[in-house]
């Protein structure tokens, strides 16, 4: 804690942890977080092994995760993080933008995917967006995800089957919420548009995750648009 910080200031900041093997980029992101009055650095790791050595009470609300680590792919690290810290939000940092890497991260439970070439502000904005219930992605990544949703061929999930059966798993409210989430709305925006509380939005999404066996709003949105597109095209 810097001399200018007092305990009350520290407790009001967003705790962010970082898993990144590149020492220069790790220092850059760590410095960016520490210089922000709204954020603070909770922990860093340069490998999956170091991340697994974090204490069980790691306080981070958001973890930024490199997609390619020396001892594990980012998607695997995300899965490990969510097993140890179920409430944490994982945002991928990567120099890669291929569809399979993006899809693996989403399916593992990442809520966002930001390219390392993005500007510094975009990294902190991704943290804030994730906390607001959004799915932060740099424009190039967003286009790729949209392409997957509109006609790509990601691997089928265990419950991909008859379209109407897939949709019938969900209630009218769940479909309404998913429709807005697929358009990029945050929990607060969904709450406003549907005149329901943000806690109702969160609980509705949790129900969707359980029914569709997905782990994040982004994966749920991808599946929703893919299923809806198949229905609209009569396939």
Protein Blocks (a to p, Z undefined) as FASTA:
>chain_A
ZZkbcfklmmmpccdddddfblklmmmmmmmmmmpmkbccfbdcfbfklmmmpcfklcbf
bdcddfbdfkbcfklmmmmmmmmmmmbccddddfbfcfklmmmmmmnopabdcdfkbcfk
lmmmmmmmmmnopacddfklmmmmmmmmnopacdddfklccfklmmmmpcfklmmmmmmm
mnopafklmmmmnopafklmmmmmmmmmmmnopabfklmmmmmmmmmmmmmnoZZ
